[in-house]
């Protein structure tokens, strides 16, 4: 098994467990439905967290392999998998070295995780490796604002934010990174949204891309 010690953020995991329910009620659940609509076949979910996506997969999905490095979140994901209507297998692992063979999956899901992977280019290369030719990446992420002053503010506070947020970076241009990894983005929504109270609305993207 890969060494996952660098991915353990127990304080962040406990906080995420508390706030994820509020986030769902404020609109994240609807975003998950849109992200996952129409998926079928075998799916790998990268950075599954506490398994909040599992209840949103359509019944055309035959299996979800959910990869999560953080111990507390992975335990919660295992509980969520037991309640899921679609088959979900939760594995320990991380985005830089996915525990899967090349071309094994019909689709991949990256949901609120590409902000926090240490090397986004490497993670996306791994996602592309495990997808079959023509396979689909579904993504839902918060990203750097295209408003200049907001983007500069995100740049300034990201180092401190990342320390308390499990490695989360506020200022990634994730759509550009997806394109740079060789994916063709076929649908892209960009919107501003506040997933929890007292946090200002900020930029998110949701869409799909083909390998």
N, C-alpha and C positions, 0 to 999 in steps of 0.2 A: 504493500500500500504506500502511496505517496506520503511524504512528510507534510502534515497539515498544520503544524504548530504555528506557522506564520499567519494562518487564517483564523485563529481563535480570537474572537472579540466578545467575551461573555457579557460585558456591560452593554455594548451595542445590541447584542442579541436579545437581552432582556427588555431593552427599550423598544426594539422593533416588535417584539411580541405584544407589547402593550399598545403601541400606536397603530398596528396594522389593521385592527378591527375598525378604528375610527376612519382610517384611510379608505377602507372598502366602502363605508357608508357615504363618504364624501365624493364618491365617483370612481374610485379605482376599480371596483368590481365591474362597472360598465366598461371601462377601458380594457379590462382583461377579457371580457366577452368579445369585444371587437377584435382584439389581437388574435384570439384563438379560433374565431369563427371559420368553419370550413376546413379545418385541419383533418387529415386522415392518415392512417398507417402508423408507423413507428416514429416516435418523437423523442428527442433528447432535450431536456430542459437544463440549462446551464445556470447554476446558482439558484437553486429552487427555494432557498430561504426556508420559511416555515410552512411551505406548501399551499400558499394562498391561491395559486393558479389551478390546483387539482380539481376543484369543483366546477371549473369553467370549461374544461375540455369537452368537445362534442363526442357523442358516442361512436363516431366514425373513426376515432383514434383507437388503434388496437393495443398499443402499449406506450407508456411514458417511462423513460429512464431519466430519473431526476438526480442530478449531481449537485451535492452541497458540501463544502468543506468545513463549515462551522458546526461544532459538535452539538450545541444546544439547538440551533435552528434545524439541524438534520434530524434530531430526535422528534421535534415537533412535526417536521415533514413526514416522518414515518407514521405518526398518528393520523395525520391528514390523509395519507395514502390508504390507510385501512378503511377510511370512510368514503373513498372516491368511487364514483360509478364506473370509471375506466381503470384498467389495470395500471398501477404505478409501482415502479421498483426504485427505491431510494438508495443511492450509492454515495460513499465517501469519495471525494475527488475534487479537483479544481479545474478551472477553465484553461489553464496553460498546458494541461496534460489530461485530456478527457479519457476516462476508462472505457474506450470503445474502439472498434476496428474502423478502418477507413471505409467510407461509403455505406455505412450500416443503417443510416436513418433517412426517412422520407422528409423530415422537417426538424428544425431546431427552434427552441424558444429561448430568448434572452429578455428577461423582464426585470427591470430595475436592478441590473447587475453589472452592466458594462461600465457604469460609473465607478465601480469599485475594484475591478480586476487590476492587478498590478501592471499588466502589459496588454493593452486593448488590442493591439495588432496581432500579438501572439494568440490571444484568446479567439479572435475572429478567424485566424488561420486554422486553429484547431476545430472550430465549428465547421468551417468549410471542408476540412479533411474528413470528418465523420458523416457528412451529408452525401447522399448519392448525387450523381450528375443531374442537374435540374432540380435538386432538392431546395426546400424553401426555409428561409430564416424569418421568423416572426419576432418583432422587437417592440418594446415599450420602455422608454428610458427618459429620464430628465437630462437636459443638455444645457450647454452654454447659451445664454440669451443672444439674440441677434440685435438687441438694443445695445449700443456701444457702451454707455456708462454702466449699465447693469452687468454686461460682460466683464468690464474692468473690475467691478466690485466683486464678482464671483472669483476672478483671478486672485484678488487680494485676500479673500477669506478662505479660499480652498485649503491651503496648508493646515490651518487650525481646524477647520471643519473636518478634514480627513482624519485627523487624530482621534476625534471623538465619534466619528461616524463610520467606523469599520472600514476605513480606506476610501470612503465615498468622495468623489471629486465632482464639484459643481460645474466645472468649466470645460467638459469634454465636448467636442464636436463629433458626436457619435455617428451621425449620418455620413459625414466625410470619411470616418474610419471604416465604416461598412463598405463604402465604395472602393476605398483604397485596398481593402482585403480581397477585391475581385468579385464582389457581389453586385448584381444589377438590381437596384431598388425599383420595384414595380408599383409600389404604393407608399405614400408618405403623408401622414397628417402631422401638423405642428400646431400646438395649442398651449395656452397658459392655464395653469391649474395649481391649486393649493391643496395638497393631500391631507394636511393636518392643520388644526387651528393654530393661530399665531405665527405660522410660517407664510410669508408673502407668496402670491401666485408666481410661478416660475415656469420656464419653457420645458415642454415635453415633446417627444416625437413618438409616433406609433405607426407601424407599417409592416411591410413584407418585402423580402428581397430573394432573388434566386441565385443559386451557386452557379 
